[in-house]
Amino acid sequence: MSKYVNVTKMSITLDNEVAMELSAIAKELNEKKSHLIENALMLYFDMLDEKLADKRLRELETGAVKAILAEDVWKELGL
């Protein structure tokens, strides 16, 4: 039985230099490359979340989008 639960196996293509650095770091840290990639992606996604939040805030501040009050949403949904 596999120790991995709720995972998706993927195949990726990396630049040779990136692949070599990944292999070297994984070997030095005695970590699986997939674990390092997963952690790197999670950090990158956190950074993108912040970038998207900043973008959405600027859109609100400039009037490019309009906020909808929660009460209005609840009323429309009949809650």
C-alpha positions as CSV (number, residue, x, y, z in Angstrom):
1,M,0.0,0.0,0.0
2,S,1.3,3.4,-0.9
3,K,2.1,6.0,1.8
4,Y,0.9,8.7,-0.5
5,V,-2.7,9.7,0.0
6,N,-4.7,12.1,-2.2
7,V,-1.9,12.9,-4.7
8,T,-1.6,13.3,-8.4
9,K,1.3,12.0,-10.3
10,M,2.6,14.5,-12.9
11,S,5.3,14.7,-15.5
12,I,7.1,18.0,-15.9
13,T,9.8,19.4,-18.2
14,L,12.5,21.6,-16.7
15,D,15.4,23.6,-18.1
16,N,18.6,21.5,-17.7
17,E,20.1,24.0,-15.3
18,V,17.0,24.0,-13.1
19,A,16.9,20.2,-13.2
20,M,20.6,20.0,-12.2
21,E,20.2,22.4,-9.4
22,L,17.1,20.6,-8.1
23,S,18.9,17.3,-8.2
24,A,22.0,18.7,-6.4
25,I,19.8,20.3,-3.7
26,A,17.7,17.2,-3.2
27,K,20.8,15.1,-2.9
28,E,22.4,17.4,-0.4
29,L,19.3,17.7,1.7
30,N,18.4,14.1,1.3
31,E,14.9,15.1,0.1
32,K,12.8,13.9,-2.7
33,K,12.7,16.2,-5.7
34,S,8.9,16.0,-5.8
35,H,8.9,17.3,-2.2
36,L,11.1,20.2,-3.0
37,I,9.0,21.1,-6.0
38,E,5.8,20.9,-4.0
39,N,7.2,23.2,-1.3
40,A,8.6,25.6,-3.9
41,L,5.2,25.7,-5.7
42,M,3.3,26.3,-2.4
43,L,5.6,29.3,-1.6
44,Y,5.1,30.6,-5.2
45,F,1.4,30.2,-4.9
46,D,1.4,32.2,-1.6
47,M,3.3,35.0,-3.4
48,L,0.8,34.9,-6.3
49,D,-2.1,35.1,-3.8
50,E,-0.6,38.3,-2.4
51,K,-0.1,39.7,-5.9
52,L,-3.7,39.0,-6.8
53,A,-5.0,40.5,-3.6
54,D,-3.0,43.7,-4.3
55,K,-4.4,43.8,-7.8
56,R,-8.0,43.3,-6.6
57,L,-7.5,46.0,-4.0
58,R,-6.2,48.5,-6.6
59,E,-9.3,47.6,-8.8
60,L,-11.6,48.4,-5.9
61,E,-9.7,51.6,-5.1
62,T,-9.8,52.9,-8.7
63,G,-13.5,51.9,-9.2
64,A,-12.7,49.3,-11.8
65,V,-14.8,46.8,-9.8
66,K,-17.5,47.3,-7.3
67,A,-17.8,45.5,-3.9
68,I,-21.1,43.9,-3.1
69,L,-22.3,44.0,0.5
70,A,-22.6,40.5,2.1
71,E,-26.1,41.4,3.2
72,D,-27.1,42.0,-0.5
73,V,-25.7,38.6,-1.5
74,W,-27.5,36.8,1.3
75,K,-30.7,38.6,0.4
76,E,-30.4,37.6,-3.2
77,L,-29.7,34.0,-2.2
78,G,-32.6,34.0,0.2
79,L,-30.5,33.4,3.3
